[in-house]
Amino acid sequence: MAATERSDWHFDRAVARVEPVEGILAEYATAVCGLPVRRSERRDGERPGVTWSIDGDVMVELVTSADGPDHLLVHELSLLGPLRKALRTRHLKLEYASSS
């Protein structure tokens, strides 16, 4: 397996692990904010991952890592509990990204 195929496979697996994020954020975006959630992927570069934002504000970021667990950075404190319940895996570190 070539390096690009390996990194694509790893990226796809990381995104599949955090699949519940989509539903949780969609519910939060419509029920609390009344705005749509936007998803953007970065496959190349220094920090490949996925960013979910609402009205330009980053809510959750997935940062993939080739040499360790991936990181899910939660920027909205009210999302931390539901995401922690939904995502239980040793392949993912779930962290609150405080603004300070």
Residue frames as qw, qx, qy, qz and C-alpha x, y, z in Angstrom:
[[0.000, 0.890, 0.455, 0.000, 0.00, 0.00, 0.00],
 [0.412, 0.474, -0.021, 0.778, 1.48, 3.36, -1.02],
 [0.222, -0.175, -0.462, 0.840, 1.90, 6.19, 1.48],
 [0.301, -0.048, -0.121, -0.945, -0.94, 8.24, -0.05],
 [0.619, -0.247, -0.640, -0.381, -3.27, 5.27, 0.02],
 [0.502, -0.248, -0.691, 0.458, -2.36, 4.66, 3.66],
 [0.047, -0.131, -0.290, 0.947, -2.95, 8.28, 4.63],
 [0.454, -0.128, -0.358, -0.806, -6.26, 8.34, 2.70],
 [0.621, -0.272, -0.731, -0.079, -7.33, 5.14, 4.46],
 [0.359, -0.227, -0.585, 0.691, -6.37, 6.57, 7.86],
 [0.153, 0.011, 0.028, -0.988, -8.23, 9.82, 7.14],
 [0.563, -0.195, -0.526, -0.607, -11.36, 7.95, 6.03],
 [0.580, -0.280, -0.736, 0.207, -11.23, 5.74, 9.17],
 [0.193, -0.148, -0.427, 0.871, -10.84, 8.79, 11.42],
 [0.346, -0.055, -0.158, -0.923, -13.84, 10.49, 9.82],
 [0.623, -0.231, -0.671, -0.329, -15.89, 7.29, 10.13],
 [0.435, -0.200, -0.713, 0.512, -15.07, 7.09, 13.86],
 [0.004, -0.255, -0.337, 0.906, -16.58, 10.53, 14.47],
 [0.099, -0.354, -0.720, -0.588, -19.72, 9.95, 12.41],
 [0.245, -0.681, -0.666, 0.183, -22.02, 10.81, 15.38],
 [0.222, -0.350, -0.072, 0.907, -20.65, 14.37, 15.31],
 [0.055, -0.195, -0.548, -0.812, -22.73, 15.12, 12.21],
 [0.364, -0.575, -0.686, -0.258, -26.05, 14.31, 13.90],
 [0.437, -0.582, -0.431, 0.533, -25.21, 15.98, 17.20],
 [0.199, -0.260, 0.103, 0.939, -24.10, 19.17, 15.49],
 [0.131, -0.331, -0.618, -0.701, -27.06, 19.19, 13.12],
 [0.398, -0.659, -0.638, 0.017, -29.42, 18.97, 16.11],
 [0.397, -0.530, -0.226, 0.714, -27.51, 21.69, 17.99],
 [0.162, -0.026, 0.331, 0.929, -27.35, 23.96, 14.95],
 [0.231, -0.440, -0.599, -0.628, -31.07, 23.80, 14.22],
 [0.491, -0.644, -0.585, 0.047, -32.45, 23.64, 17.78],
 [0.478, -0.610, -0.209, 0.596, -30.14, 26.12, 19.52],
 [0.262, -0.341, 0.249, 0.868, -28.71, 28.36, 16.83],
 [0.524, 0.690, 0.373, -0.332, -31.30, 28.19, 14.08],
 [0.274, 0.776, -0.444, -0.354, -28.49, 28.11, 11.53],
 [0.957, 0.240, -0.160, -0.025, -26.99, 25.38, 9.33],
 [0.645, -0.572, 0.429, 0.268, -23.79, 23.59, 10.17],
 [0.594, 0.729, -0.324, -0.107, -20.97, 23.67, 7.61],
 [0.870, -0.295, 0.334, 0.209, -18.34, 20.98, 7.19],
 [0.453, 0.812, -0.362, -0.067, -14.96, 21.44, 5.53],
 [0.956, -0.150, 0.134, 0.213, -12.25, 18.82, 4.98],
 [0.121, 0.856, -0.495, -0.086, -8.50, 19.30, 4.78],
 [0.997, 0.030, 0.037, 0.062, -6.81, 16.17, 3.45],
 [0.718, 0.369, -0.150, 0.571, -3.45, 17.70, 2.63],
 [0.027, -0.815, 0.188, -0.548, -1.14, 19.93, 4.57],
 [0.129, 0.404, -0.712, 0.560, 0.25, 20.07, 8.05],
 [0.308, 0.038, 0.734, -0.604, -2.97, 19.33, 9.96],
 [0.333, -0.147, -0.733, -0.574, -5.35, 17.15, 7.92],
 [0.059, 0.266, 0.809, -0.521, -8.82, 16.95, 9.38],
 [0.092, -0.604, -0.652, -0.449, -12.39, 18.14, 9.34],
 [0.027, -0.084, -0.360, 0.929, -13.89, 21.35, 10.72],
 [0.099, -0.650, -0.728, -0.195, -17.55, 21.84, 11.56],
 [0.120, -0.087, -0.198, 0.969, -18.70, 25.44, 11.93],
 [0.041, 0.748, 0.662, -0.013, -21.90, 27.38, 12.46],
 [0.103, 0.979, 0.167, 0.057, -22.11, 30.89, 11.02],
 [0.432, 0.748, -0.342, 0.370, -18.33, 31.03, 10.65],
 [0.407, -0.654, 0.531, -0.352, -17.63, 29.99, 14.26],
 [0.491, 0.244, -0.836, 0.004, -15.73, 26.73, 14.62],
 [0.774, -0.414, 0.083, -0.472, -17.66, 24.30, 16.82],
 [0.877, -0.264, 0.398, 0.058, -15.67, 21.05, 16.45],
 [0.381, 0.725, -0.543, -0.183, -12.40, 20.13, 14.75],
 [0.972, -0.094, 0.196, 0.089, -11.05, 16.67, 13.95],
 [0.139, 0.816, -0.552, -0.103, -7.27, 16.65, 13.64],
 [0.995, 0.068, -0.075, 0.004, -5.85, 13.39, 12.33],
 [0.244, -0.771, 0.587, 0.034, -2.45, 12.08, 13.34],
 [0.766, 0.368, -0.515, -0.109, -0.33, 9.47, 11.61],
 [0.499, 0.228, -0.730, 0.409, 1.53, 8.56, 14.79],
 [0.003, -0.085, -0.712, 0.697, -0.99, 8.42, 17.59],
 [0.151, 0.601, 0.765, -0.175, -4.63, 8.99, 18.41],
 [0.108, 0.540, 0.371, 0.748, -6.61, 11.55, 16.47],
 [0.096, -0.254, -0.478, 0.835, -7.90, 14.62, 18.31],
 [0.066, -0.696, -0.596, -0.394, -11.43, 15.97, 18.40],
 [0.197, -0.072, -0.299, 0.931, -11.29, 19.57, 19.61],
 [0.104, -0.727, -0.668, -0.124, -14.63, 20.86, 20.88],
 [0.198, 0.234, -0.072, 0.949, -14.93, 24.65, 20.91],
 [0.490, -0.431, -0.132, -0.746, -18.48, 24.82, 22.33],
 [0.123, -0.263, 0.818, -0.496, -18.71, 23.62, 25.93],
 [0.700, 0.080, 0.347, -0.619, -22.36, 22.52, 25.65],
 [0.811, 0.370, -0.361, -0.273, -21.36, 20.01, 22.94],
 [0.101, 0.525, -0.818, 0.212, -18.68, 18.33, 25.06],
 [0.536, -0.112, 0.707, -0.449, -21.03, 16.10, 27.09],
 [0.839, 0.367, 0.191, -0.353, -23.08, 14.70, 24.20],
 [0.597, 0.635, -0.488, -0.052, -19.95, 14.11, 22.10],
 [0.099, -0.480, 0.824, -0.284, -18.15, 12.41, 24.98],
 [0.702, 0.039, 0.582, -0.409, -21.12, 10.04, 25.41],
 [0.814, 0.515, 0.046, -0.266, -21.36, 9.25, 21.70],
 [0.609, 0.644, -0.445, 0.126, -17.63, 8.82, 20.98],
 [0.682, -0.582, 0.436, -0.081, -15.94, 6.17, 23.08],
 [0.914, 0.352, -0.090, 0.183, -12.82, 4.86, 21.41],
 [0.670, -0.555, 0.169, 0.463, -9.15, 4.62, 22.28],
 [0.586, 0.277, 0.378, 0.661, -8.26, 5.93, 18.82],
 [0.044, 0.735, 0.263, 0.624, -9.60, 9.40, 19.60],
 [0.322, -0.270, -0.476, 0.772, -8.78, 12.03, 22.20],
 [0.075, -0.791, -0.486, -0.365, -11.70, 14.31, 22.93],
 [0.413, -0.223, -0.290, 0.834, -10.66, 17.71, 24.30],
 [0.040, 0.923, 0.367, -0.108, -12.28, 21.04, 25.08],
 [0.519, 0.280, 0.087, 0.803, -10.46, 23.80, 23.23],
 [0.203, -0.809, -0.375, 0.405, -10.86, 26.75, 25.58],
 [0.386, 0.849, 0.137, 0.334, -10.50, 30.20, 24.11],
 [0.294, -0.927, 0.231, -0.034, -8.03, 31.36, 26.78]]
